[in-house]
């Protein structure tokens, strides 16, 4: 079967995550303090590049690995359709990007004391260029690794769909364990990260393609980078707004997972006429149907 081929890149990436987490645990300074020192010395745009560029490069490494080692096309890794549906990516991107932007604007007007106006034209324009070029590559790497590569590989091993859905969602959530948000808010925020993994996995399996997940993830990170950041989050940028509120684990962590994501799944299901929910989420893996090449 050659299933060992599916272990090389995920094992390497997860190994780096573990090393990073161990380093964070054994560093006397907080992640927030380290990030602030880096931003002061290098500038937020340079720090952002150093965070995003390795993952952007990793995306191309993953594509080359799939093409040369698995002899599988990038299209078949992306979708069960004959070609990538860019309209799906755009719809998901605009839907979630618009919803996220509205939430931020509404919260800004309801709780203006929680924000400071941070807009500075020239640094912001530089940020836009960096973000537009690198954020979609960073988010695409995570999607191709988890919802594409690992989901297919685990699916071949388990011979069903529910095991890769559960496994990739948990691994995706745990991947964020070294984020400064976890250090600041506690492990309860892992519900959001793992819940997001389940949401992205469900729409990938139901739609039989990664397009919706790719659009959602890119919109989520791009809006965050450009519109509002905070000193205690993974992304600290020259965004339009800075969140200066006291961070706490509240409703805004749980509402997306238990209310908003189910609504999005409903919208997608109606638009794309999803059916056979049980089979697509828990049924057997059909290699020929998913274009898998072990």
SULDA-V102508 format. One record per helix or strand of 3 or more residues. SS is the DSSP state (H for helix, E for strand). FROM is the first residue (numbers start at 1). LEN is the number of residues. If there is no record, write none. Layout:
{{SS & FROM & LEN} {SS & FROM & LEN}}
//
This chain:
{{H & 3 & 23} {H & 31 & 12} {H & 44 & 25} {H & 74 & 5} {H & 86 & 25} {H & 112 & 3} {E & 115 & 3} {H & 121 & 38} {H & 162 & 13} {H & 180 & 6} {H & 187 & 21} {H & 211 & 17} {E & 241 & 3} {H & 251 & 21} {H & 277 & 6} {H & 287 & 4}}
//
